[in-house]
Amino acid sequence: MKTIYFVRHGESKANVEGIAAGAEFDTPLTKNGEAQARKMGEVLKDKKVDLIISSPLKRAVKTAEIIAQEIGYDPKKIITNQIFIERGLGVYAKRPISDFAAAYERGVLHKSVETAEDLVKRVAKGVEWLASQKADEIIVVSHSDVNGALRLIQQKLPYTHLYELEELGNAKMYEFTIE
């Protein structure tokens, strides 16, 4: 059995500005986001982490690097994996998050947006990949919608419930186990 510590990246510039980032907008952490990552590292310090995996986006990578430093894990050993990148928001990326939310509420998302169904399928493949790793305790640093997809999988909920779950805050953790 493996324990996965899923950590959402720290606060990013886009988070503060209310901008939809998605996979398309590689926005950096704020100073507060860096401090949040350090605090999460303190929380994880006593775990026996064998592996740290990160989305390739710099807000996630920087969070993973800070956590690694805090727990004494070599940041050069962090593995980035595209499968854990944030949901593609297409035309809504770099626009106010309210534009995406309004389109979602109306049920008319642009075709450039990665569907919730495709996101959940991608994240399910990510869980299978995690299960294949030799490590027993793994930190995965990723994004809000990836966390939502993970929780849908864990709770066996349909992909249509993606935004009905409570959003994981910046630099917060969701812990679960896999076989």
GROMACS elastic network, one bead per residue, 0.5 to 0.9 nm:
[ bonds ]
;  ai    aj funct       b0    kb
    1   131     6  0.86104   500
    1   136     6  0.69748   500
    1   177     6  0.65832   500
    1   178     6  0.57365   500
    2   130     6  0.86266   500
    2   131     6  0.72967   500
    2   135     6  0.74571   500
    2   137     6  0.58479   500
    2   138     6  0.75767   500
    2   176     6  0.83919   500
    2   177     6  0.53836   500
    2   178     6  0.52831   500
    2   179     6  0.61841   500
    3   136     6  0.62254   500
    3   138     6  0.63477   500
    3   139     6  0.85903   500
    3   175     6  0.71301   500
    3   176     6  0.58820   500
    3   178     6  0.66653   500
    4   130     6  0.85784   500
    4   136     6  0.82861   500
    4   137     6  0.59936   500
    4   139     6  0.58838   500
    4   140     6  0.70431   500
    4   174     6  0.81328   500
    4   175     6  0.56719   500
    4   176     6  0.53785   500
    4   177     6  0.58263   500
    4   178     6  0.76171   500
    5    44     6  0.86189   500
    5   137     6  0.76057   500
    5   138     6  0.60971   500
    5   140     6  0.61586   500
    5   141     6  0.83704   500
    5   173     6  0.63964   500
    5   174     6  0.60407   500
    5   176     6  0.68100   500
    5   177     6  0.87693   500
    6   138     6  0.82514   500
    6   139     6  0.58537   500
    6   141     6  0.60131   500
    6   142     6  0.73340   500
    6   147     6  0.74340   500
    6   172     6  0.83065   500
    6   173     6  0.54526   500
    6   174     6  0.50464   500
    6   175     6  0.59868   500
    6   176     6  0.79878   500
    7    10     6  0.87442   500
    7    40     6  0.82961   500
    7    60     6  0.89889   500
    7    63     6  0.88335   500
    7    64     6  0.87330   500
    7   139     6  0.70992   500
    7   140     6  0.60415   500
    7   142     6  0.63368   500
    7   143     6  0.78607   500
    7   147     6  0.83987   500
    7   168     6  0.87555   500
    7   170     6  0.82365   500
    7   171     6  0.59321   500
    7   172     6  0.56406   500
    7   174     6  0.64825   500
    7   175     6  0.85442   500
    8    60     6  0.75397   500
    8    63     6  0.85336   500
    8   140     6  0.83508   500
    8   141     6  0.56946   500
    8   142     6  0.51287   500
    8   144     6  0.62174   500
    8   146     6  0.88670   500
    8   147     6  0.74949   500
    8   168     6  0.69966   500
    8   169     6  0.70531   500
    8   170     6  0.55807   500
    8   172     6  0.57776   500
    8   173     6  0.65947   500
    8   174     6  0.84872   500
    9    12     6  0.79222   500
    9    29     6  0.82316   500
    9    33     6  0.77139   500
    9    36     6  0.87847   500
    9    37     6  0.74284   500
    9    59     6  0.61015   500
    9    61     6  0.82115   500
    9    62     6  0.82124   500
    9    63     6  0.55823   500
    9    64     6  0.78664   500
    9   141     6  0.61249   500
    9   142     6  0.59268   500
    9   143     6  0.61945   500
    9   144     6  0.83752   500
    9   169     6  0.87936   500
    9   170     6  0.57334   500
    9   171     6  0.51020   500
    9   172     6  0.79284   500
   10    29     6  0.63944   500
   10    30     6  0.79043   500
   10    32     6  0.76990   500
   10    34     6  0.63559   500
   10    35     6  0.80682   500
   10    36     6  0.57618   500
   10    37     6  0.57109   500
   10    59     6  0.70674   500
   10    60     6  0.75240   500
   10    62     6  0.86583   500
   10    63     6  0.61189   500
   10   169     6  0.85028   500
   10   172     6  0.81229   500
   11    14     6  0.82704   500
   11    15     6  0.61459   500
   11    16     6  0.72913   500
   11    28     6  0.86654   500
   11    29     6  0.57378   500
   11    30     6  0.60294   500
   11    31     6  0.83229   500
   11    32     6  0.65064   500
   11    34     6  0.76470   500
   11    36     6  0.75051   500
   11    37     6  0.88253   500
   11    59     6  0.81367   500
   11   169     6  0.86943   500
   11   170     6  0.53746   500
   11   171     6  0.72194   500
   12    15     6  0.50909   500
   12    16     6  0.65525   500
   12    17     6  0.87784   500
   12    27     6  0.63518   500
   12    28     6  0.55223   500
   12    30     6  0.52463   500
   12    31     6  0.87759   500
   12    32     6  0.84886   500
   12    33     6  0.62078   500
   12    59     6  0.64914   500
   12   170     6  0.85096   500
   13    16     6  0.52768   500
   13    17     6  0.62834   500
   13    18     6  0.86410   500
   13    19     6  0.84333   500
   13    27     6  0.61173   500
   13    28     6  0.59546   500
   13    29     6  0.59381   500
   13    30     6  0.56397   500
   13    33     6  0.88049   500
   14    17     6  0.50196   500
   14    18     6  0.58926   500
   14    20     6  0.67378   500
   14    21     6  0.63016   500
   14    25     6  0.86853   500
   14    27     6  0.61893   500
   14    28     6  0.80069   500
   14    29     6  0.86738   500
   14    94     6  0.81018   500
   15    18     6  0.52505   500
   15    19     6  0.62750   500
   15    20     6  0.77633   500
   15    21     6  0.81004   500
   15    27     6  0.89761   500
   15   170     6  0.89703   500
   16    19     6  0.77822   500
   16    30     6  0.84062   500
   17    96     6  0.81824   500
   18    95     6  0.84649   500
   18    96     6  0.57731   500
   18    97     6  0.57385   500
   18    98     6  0.78975   500
   19    92     6  0.89619   500
   19    93     6  0.75316   500
   19    94     6  0.57489   500
   19    95     6  0.54263   500
   19    97     6  0.50403   500
   19    98     6  0.82463   500
   20    25     6  0.80533   500
   20    89     6  0.76359   500
   20    92     6  0.64721   500
   20    93     6  0.50388   500
   20    94     6  0.54636   500
   20    95     6  0.56651   500
   20    96     6  0.57809   500
   20    98     6  0.82309   500
   20    99     6  0.85034   500
   20   100     6  0.74597   500
   21    24     6  0.64981   500
   21    26     6  0.70947   500
   21    27     6  0.70411   500
   21    86     6  0.84907   500
   21    88     6  0.87179   500
   21    89     6  0.75056   500
   21    92     6  0.81820   500
   21    93     6  0.51112   500
   21    94     6  0.57470   500
   21    95     6  0.80037   500
   21    97     6  0.82646   500
   22    25     6  0.60081   500
   22    26     6  0.82111   500
   22    85     6  0.83925   500
   22    86     6  0.53756   500
   22    87     6  0.54768   500
   22    88     6  0.52094   500
   22    89     6  0.51403   500
   22    90     6  0.78907   500
   22    92     6  0.83520   500
   22    93     6  0.59350   500
   22    94     6  0.83868   500
   22   143     6  0.87757   500
   22   145     6  0.88616   500
   23    26     6  0.72315   500
   23    57     6  0.76021   500
   23    85     6  0.60838   500
   23    87     6  0.56908   500
   23    89     6  0.68302   500
   23    90     6  0.84149   500
   23    93     6  0.80437   500
   24    86     6  0.85450   500
   24    87     6  0.88173   500
   24    88     6  0.64606   500
   24    89     6  0.71553   500
   24    90     6  0.71898   500
   24    93     6  0.62471   500
   24    94     6  0.81554   500
   25    57     6  0.84670   500
   25    93     6  0.63547   500
   25    94     6  0.64421   500
   26    57     6  0.57016   500
   26    58     6  0.62037   500
   26    59     6  0.71424   500
   27    57     6  0.79575   500
   27    58     6  0.69918   500
   27    59     6  0.63306   500
   28    57     6  0.87048   500
   28    58     6  0.61034   500
   28    59     6  0.50214   500
   28    60     6  0.88210   500
   28    62     6  0.82589   500
   29    32     6  0.77290   500
   29    33     6  0.52638   500
   29    34     6  0.63973   500
   29    58     6  0.79024   500
   29    59     6  0.52433   500
   29    60     6  0.84541   500
   29    62     6  0.74275   500
   29    63     6  0.79550   500
   30    34     6  0.63834   500
   30    35     6  0.86874   500
   30    59     6  0.89893   500
   31    34     6  0.50843   500
   31    35     6  0.63368   500
   31    36     6  0.86602   500
   32    36     6  0.61309   500
   32    37     6  0.86383   500
   33    37     6  0.62302   500
   33    38     6  0.87121   500
   33    59     6  0.87014   500
   33    63     6  0.78598   500
   33   170     6  0.75681   500
   33   171     6  0.74796   500
   34    37     6  0.50774   500
   34    38     6  0.63633   500
   34    39     6  0.87912   500
   34    62     6  0.78556   500
   34    63     6  0.67681   500
   34    66     6  0.72995   500
   35    38     6  0.50666   500
   35    39     6  0.63456   500
   35    40     6  0.87317   500
   35    66     6  0.89842   500
   36    39     6  0.50935   500
   36    40     6  0.62767   500
   36    41     6  0.86354   500
   36    63     6  0.85406   500
   36   170     6  0.76166   500
   36   171     6  0.57219   500
   36   172     6  0.85472   500
   37    40     6  0.50286   500
   37    41     6  0.61687   500
   37    42     6  0.87150   500
   37    62     6  0.85482   500
   37    63     6  0.53888   500
   37    64     6  0.77826   500
   37    65     6  0.88702   500
   37    66     6  0.60794   500
   37    67     6  0.59916   500
   37    70     6  0.89983   500
   37   170     6  0.87748   500
   37   171     6  0.57886   500
   37   172     6  0.88842   500
   38    42     6  0.64115   500
   38    43     6  0.88570   500
   38    63     6  0.82005   500
   38    66     6  0.60283   500
   38    67     6  0.60189   500
   38    69     6  0.85827   500
   38    70     6  0.65331   500
   39    42     6  0.50459   500
   39    43     6  0.64893   500
   39    44     6  0.88392   500
   39    67     6  0.83355   500
   39    70     6  0.86974   500
   39   171     6  0.82980   500
   40    44     6  0.62837   500
   40    45     6  0.85332   500
   40    67     6  0.66964   500
   40    70     6  0.86664   500
   40   171     6  0.64023   500
   40   172     6  0.72272   500
   40   173     6  0.80701   500
   41    44     6  0.50550   500
   41    45     6  0.58754   500
   41    64     6  0.89552   500
   41    66     6  0.71915   500
   41    68     6  0.71579   500
   41    69     6  0.78563   500
   41    70     6  0.50499   500
   41    71     6  0.59914   500
   42    45     6  0.50912   500
   42    46     6  0.81328   500
   42    67     6  0.79423   500
   42    70     6  0.64465   500
   42    71     6  0.72024   500
   43    46     6  0.74275   500
   43    47     6  0.85345   500
   44    47     6  0.54751   500
   44    48     6  0.86369   500
   44    49     6  0.83181   500
   44    67     6  0.79635   500
   44    70     6  0.84416   500
   44    71     6  0.68015   500
   45    48     6  0.82057   500
   45    49     6  0.87135   500
   45    67     6  0.86301   500
   45    70     6  0.68219   500
   45    72     6  0.80281   500
   46    49     6  0.86995   500
   46    71     6  0.77622   500
   47    71     6  0.84524   500
   47   137     6  0.77722   500
   48   136     6  0.84179   500
   48   137     6  0.62989   500
   48   138     6  0.87457   500
   49    52     6  0.74985   500
   49    71     6  0.84741   500
   49    73     6  0.80940   500
   49   135     6  0.80459   500
   49   136     6  0.76125   500
   49   138     6  0.57182   500
   49   139     6  0.70078   500
   50    73     6  0.85681   500
   50   134     6  0.86323   500
   50   135     6  0.52256   500
   50   136     6  0.64679   500
   50   137     6  0.54798   500
   50   138     6  0.60185   500
   50   139     6  0.83809   500
   51    73     6  0.84468   500
   51    77     6  0.78543   500
   51    78     6  0.71622   500
   51    79     6  0.80805   500
   51   133     6  0.88815   500
   51   134     6  0.89950   500
   51   135     6  0.61538   500
   51   136     6  0.82380   500
   51   137     6  0.68028   500
   51   139     6  0.64143   500
   51   140     6  0.85563   500
   52    64     6  0.72001   500
   52    68     6  0.76713   500
   52    73     6  0.83546   500
   52    75     6  0.85636   500
   52    77     6  0.75499   500
   52    78     6  0.51511   500
   52    79     6  0.64485   500
   52    80     6  0.86590   500
   52   137     6  0.88635   500
   52   138     6  0.57547   500
   52   140     6  0.59756   500
   52   141     6  0.77111   500
   53    61     6  0.87589   500
   53    64     6  0.76797   500
   53    77     6  0.89402   500
   53    78     6  0.56428   500
   53    80     6  0.55996   500
   53    81     6  0.69398   500
   53    84     6  0.87315   500
   53   138     6  0.74196   500
   53   139     6  0.61500   500
   53   141     6  0.62824   500
   53   142     6  0.85693   500
   54    57     6  0.81446   500
   54    60     6  0.61001   500
   54    61     6  0.57862   500
   54    63     6  0.87010   500
   54    64     6  0.64520   500
   54    78     6  0.70277   500
   54    79     6  0.61892   500
   54    81     6  0.62300   500
   54    82     6  0.84920   500
   54    84     6  0.70224   500
   54    85     6  0.83141   500
   54   139     6  0.82046   500
   54   140     6  0.56127   500
   54   142     6  0.59893   500
   55    58     6  0.81110   500
   55    59     6  0.86796   500
   55    60     6  0.57788   500
   55    61     6  0.65868   500
   55    79     6  0.85995   500
   55    80     6  0.54724   500
   55    81     6  0.55405   500
   55    82     6  0.59722   500
   55    83     6  0.74006   500
   55    86     6  0.76665   500
   55   140     6  0.80251   500
   55   141     6  0.63702   500
   55   142     6  0.52222   500
   55   143     6  0.79203   500
   56    59     6  0.85412   500
   56    60     6  0.69072   500
   56    61     6  0.62349   500
   56    79     6  0.88325   500
   56    80     6  0.52333   500
   56    81     6  0.62572   500
   56    82     6  0.61278   500
   56    84     6  0.79064   500
   56    85     6  0.65098   500
   56   142     6  0.86866   500
   57    60     6  0.55629   500
   57    61     6  0.61861   500
   57    62     6  0.86596   500
   57    80     6  0.88171   500
   57    82     6  0.88500   500
   57    85     6  0.68942   500
   57    86     6  0.83173   500
   57   142     6  0.84977   500
   58    62     6  0.57796   500
   58    63     6  0.82556   500
   59    62     6  0.54801   500
   59    63     6  0.63077   500
   59    64     6  0.87621   500
   59   142     6  0.87047   500
   60    63     6  0.50802   500
   60    64     6  0.61258   500
   60    65     6  0.86094   500
   60    85     6  0.88841   500
   60   141     6  0.57264   500
   60   142     6  0.56441   500
   60   143     6  0.74902   500
   61    64     6  0.50131   500
   61    65     6  0.61068   500
   61    66     6  0.86563   500
   61    78     6  0.84471   500
   61    80     6  0.76931   500
   61   141     6  0.74647   500
   61   142     6  0.85402   500
   62    65     6  0.50124   500
   62    66     6  0.62031   500
   62    67     6  0.85844   500
   63    66     6  0.52621   500
   63    67     6  0.62105   500
   63    68     6  0.85592   500
   63   141     6  0.71844   500
   63   171     6  0.79387   500
   64    67     6  0.51244   500
   64    68     6  0.60083   500
   64    69     6  0.86315   500
   64    75     6  0.78058   500
   64    78     6  0.75538   500
   64   139     6  0.83894   500
   64   140     6  0.81300   500
   64   141     6  0.59980   500
   64   142     6  0.89748   500
   65    68     6  0.50076   500
   65    69     6  0.62384   500
   65    70     6  0.86805   500
   65    73     6  0.88220   500
   65    74     6  0.85250   500
   65    75     6  0.53558   500
   65    76     6  0.85197   500
   65    78     6  0.76665   500
   66    69     6  0.51681   500
   66    70     6  0.62916   500
   66    71     6  0.88095   500
   66    75     6  0.82162   500
   67    70     6  0.50598   500
   67    71     6  0.62599   500
   67    72     6  0.85287   500
   67    73     6  0.82144   500
   67    75     6  0.87587   500
   68    71     6  0.53072   500
   68    72     6  0.59312   500
   68    74     6  0.63654   500
   68    75     6  0.56202   500
   68    78     6  0.82030   500
   69    72     6  0.52341   500
   69    73     6  0.60296   500
   69    74     6  0.70608   500
   69    75     6  0.67831   500
   70    73     6  0.77367   500
   72    75     6  0.87512   500
   73    76     6  0.86948   500
   73    77     6  0.78215   500
   73    78     6  0.86411   500
   74    77     6  0.55925   500
   74    78     6  0.74830   500
   75    78     6  0.54800   500
   76    79     6  0.83360   500
   80    83     6  0.89500   500
   80    84     6  0.83527   500
   81    84     6  0.59611   500
   81    85     6  0.74956   500
   81   126     6  0.88265   500
   82    85     6  0.53037   500
   83    86     6  0.87124   500
   83   122     6  0.64171   500
   83   123     6  0.67032   500
   83   125     6  0.77852   500
   83   126     6  0.59268   500
   84    87     6  0.88581   500
   84   122     6  0.82350   500
   84   123     6  0.68761   500
   84   126     6  0.69413   500
   84   140     6  0.83132   500
   84   141     6  0.81893   500
   84   142     6  0.59965   500
   84   143     6  0.77574   500
   84   146     6  0.67136   500
   85    88     6  0.83667   500
   85   142     6  0.65899   500
   85   143     6  0.71187   500
   85   146     6  0.75055   500
   86    89     6  0.86396   500
   86   119     6  0.88375   500
   86   142     6  0.70627   500
   86   143     6  0.54357   500
   86   144     6  0.73513   500
   86   145     6  0.63778   500
   86   146     6  0.60939   500
   87   113     6  0.79630   500
   87   114     6  0.62134   500
   87   115     6  0.83558   500
   87   116     6  0.82699   500
   87   119     6  0.64673   500
   87   143     6  0.82977   500
   87   144     6  0.87127   500
   87   145     6  0.61601   500
   87   146     6  0.69301   500
   88    93     6  0.80844   500
   88   112     6  0.78959   500
   88   113     6  0.56007   500
   88   114     6  0.50026   500
   88   115     6  0.83859   500
   88   119     6  0.86230   500
   89    92     6  0.54499   500
   89    93     6  0.54370   500
   89   100     6  0.80456   500
   89   110     6  0.88037   500
   89   112     6  0.70139   500
   89   114     6  0.63964   500
   90    93     6  0.58172   500
   90   110     6  0.75420   500
   90   111     6  0.79084   500
   90   114     6  0.73870   500
   91    94     6  0.81884   500
   91    95     6  0.81027   500
   91   100     6  0.89625   500
   91   110     6  0.71392   500
   91   111     6  0.88297   500
   91   112     6  0.63323   500
   91   113     6  0.72648   500
   92    95     6  0.54348   500
   92    96     6  0.76633   500
   92    97     6  0.75579   500
   92    99     6  0.68166   500
   92   100     6  0.57684   500
   92   110     6  0.83737   500
   92   112     6  0.87799   500
   92   113     6  0.79680   500
   93    96     6  0.81600   500
   93    97     6  0.82531   500
   93   100     6  0.85310   500
   94    97     6  0.84029   500
   95    98     6  0.82469   500
   95    99     6  0.68943   500
   95   100     6  0.81181   500
   96    99     6  0.55762   500
   96   100     6  0.74290   500
   97   100     6  0.53392   500
   97   101     6  0.62651   500
   97   102     6  0.86530   500
   98   102     6  0.59192   500
   98   103     6  0.84966   500
   99   102     6  0.52708   500
   99   103     6  0.63070   500
   99   104     6  0.86013   500
  100   103     6  0.52115   500
  100   104     6  0.60584   500
  100   105     6  0.85843   500
  100   109     6  0.75580   500
  101   104     6  0.50229   500
  101   105     6  0.60846   500
  101   106     6  0.86205   500
  102   105     6  0.51098   500
  102   106     6  0.62701   500
  102   107     6  0.85941   500
  102   108     6  0.88654   500
  103   106     6  0.51160   500
  103   107     6  0.61139   500
  103   108     6  0.53303   500
  103   109     6  0.53700   500
  103   110     6  0.80668   500
  104   108     6  0.61426   500
  104   109     6  0.57162   500
  105   108     6  0.78171   500
  105   109     6  0.89123   500
  106   109     6  0.80535   500
  108   111     6  0.88407   500
  109   112     6  0.81634   500
  109   113     6  0.67787   500
  109   115     6  0.88940   500
  110   113     6  0.58911   500
  111   114     6  0.77681   500
  111   115     6  0.83952   500
  112   115     6  0.88282   500
  113   116     6  0.88768   500
  114   117     6  0.82846   500
  114   118     6  0.64728   500
  114   119     6  0.66265   500
  115   118     6  0.51614   500
  115   119     6  0.62061   500
  115   120     6  0.86711   500
  116   120     6  0.61572   500
  116   121     6  0.85907   500
  116   145     6  0.89594   500
  116   149     6  0.80641   500
  116   159     6  0.58568   500
  116   160     6  0.70658   500
  116   162     6  0.70803   500
  117   120     6  0.52391   500
  117   121     6  0.62551   500
  117   122     6  0.86644   500
  117   158     6  0.86074   500
  117   159     6  0.55436   500
  117   160     6  0.78047   500
  118   121     6  0.50379   500
  118   122     6  0.60879   500
  118   123     6  0.85823   500
  118   159     6  0.89679   500
  119   122     6  0.51058   500
  119   123     6  0.61559   500
  119   124     6  0.85348   500
  119   145     6  0.82679   500
  119   146     6  0.74543   500
  119   149     6  0.68549   500
  119   159     6  0.85516   500
  120   123     6  0.51147   500
  120   124     6  0.60330   500
  120   125     6  0.86641   500
  120   146     6  0.79419   500
  120   148     6  0.86773   500
  120   149     6  0.50630   500
  120   150     6  0.73987   500
  120   152     6  0.77974   500
  120   153     6  0.74314   500
  120   159     6  0.65535   500
  120   162     6  0.89466   500
  121   124     6  0.50693   500
  121   125     6  0.64213   500
  121   126     6  0.87375   500
  121   149     6  0.86085   500
  122   125     6  0.51919   500
  122   126     6  0.63939   500
  122   127     6  0.89017   500
  122   149     6  0.89858   500
  123   127     6  0.62811   500
  123   128     6  0.86678   500
  123   146     6  0.67370   500
  123   147     6  0.88982   500
  123   149     6  0.65034   500
  123   150     6  0.65444   500
  123   153     6  0.85307   500
  124   127     6  0.50505   500
  124   128     6  0.63878   500
  124   129     6  0.86571   500
  124   149     6  0.81699   500
  124   150     6  0.74189   500
  124   153     6  0.71054   500
  125   128     6  0.50217   500
  125   129     6  0.61912   500
  125   130     6  0.86428   500
  126   130     6  0.61508   500
  126   131     6  0.86145   500
  127   131     6  0.62180   500
  127   132     6  0.87542   500
  127   150     6  0.81297   500
  127   178     6  0.80190   500
  128   131     6  0.50625   500
  128   132     6  0.64917   500
  129   132     6  0.51378   500
  129   133     6  0.67555   500
  130   133     6  0.53585   500
  130   134     6  0.87657   500
  130   135     6  0.86964   500
  130   138     6  0.82680   500
  130   178     6  0.84601   500
  131   134     6  0.81139   500
  131   135     6  0.88453   500
  131   178     6  0.66407   500
  131   179     6  0.64970   500
  132   135     6  0.87632   500
  133   136     6  0.80703   500
  135   138     6  0.65847   500
  141   171     6  0.88594   500
  142   145     6  0.88550   500
  142   146     6  0.67976   500
  142   147     6  0.75483   500
  143   146     6  0.53781   500
  143   147     6  0.62689   500
  143   148     6  0.88007   500
  143   168     6  0.87371   500
  143   170     6  0.86847   500
  144   147     6  0.51302   500
  144   148     6  0.63115   500
  144   149     6  0.87914   500
  144   167     6  0.66448   500
  144   168     6  0.61085   500
  144   169     6  0.77627   500
  144   170     6  0.82474   500
  145   149     6  0.61908   500
  145   150     6  0.85631   500
  145   162     6  0.76316   500
  145   163     6  0.84190   500
  145   167     6  0.82432   500
  145   168     6  0.89112   500
  146   149     6  0.50596   500
  146   150     6  0.61980   500
  146   151     6  0.86678   500
  147   151     6  0.61986   500
  147   152     6  0.85981   500
  147   167     6  0.82636   500
  147   168     6  0.72033   500
  147   174     6  0.78117   500
  148   151     6  0.51728   500
  148   152     6  0.62169   500
  148   153     6  0.87022   500
  148   161     6  0.88159   500
  148   162     6  0.57569   500
  148   163     6  0.74769   500
  148   165     6  0.68820   500
  148   166     6  0.83019   500
  148   167     6  0.72236   500
  148   168     6  0.79636   500
  149   152     6  0.50341   500
  149   153     6  0.62747   500
  149   154     6  0.86389   500
  149   159     6  0.73790   500
  149   162     6  0.65091   500
  150   153     6  0.51223   500
  150   154     6  0.61350   500
  150   155     6  0.85542   500
  151   155     6  0.58797   500
  151   156     6  0.80966   500
  151   157     6  0.81990   500
  151   162     6  0.86894   500
  151   165     6  0.82572   500
  151   174     6  0.86940   500
  152   155     6  0.52059   500
  152   156     6  0.56431   500
  152   158     6  0.66851   500
  152   159     6  0.67126   500
  152   161     6  0.73825   500
  152   162     6  0.69384   500
  152   165     6  0.84546   500
  153   157     6  0.65080   500
  153   158     6  0.82307   500
  153   159     6  0.85636   500
  154   157     6  0.79372   500
  154   176     6  0.82601   500
  157   160     6  0.81564   500
  157   161     6  0.67441   500
  157   162     6  0.86790   500
  158   161     6  0.58430   500
  158   162     6  0.79283   500
  159   162     6  0.56225   500
  160   163     6  0.77744   500
  160   164     6  0.83404   500
  161   164     6  0.50606   500
  161   165     6  0.68536   500
  162   165     6  0.62646   500
  163   166     6  0.75254   500
  163   167     6  0.77772   500
  164   167     6  0.86248   500
  165   168     6  0.89354   500
  168   171     6  0.83875   500
  168   172     6  0.62959   500
  168   173     6  0.74995   500
  168   174     6  0.78692   500
  169   172     6  0.53741   500
  169   173     6  0.83143   500
  170   173     6  0.87625   500
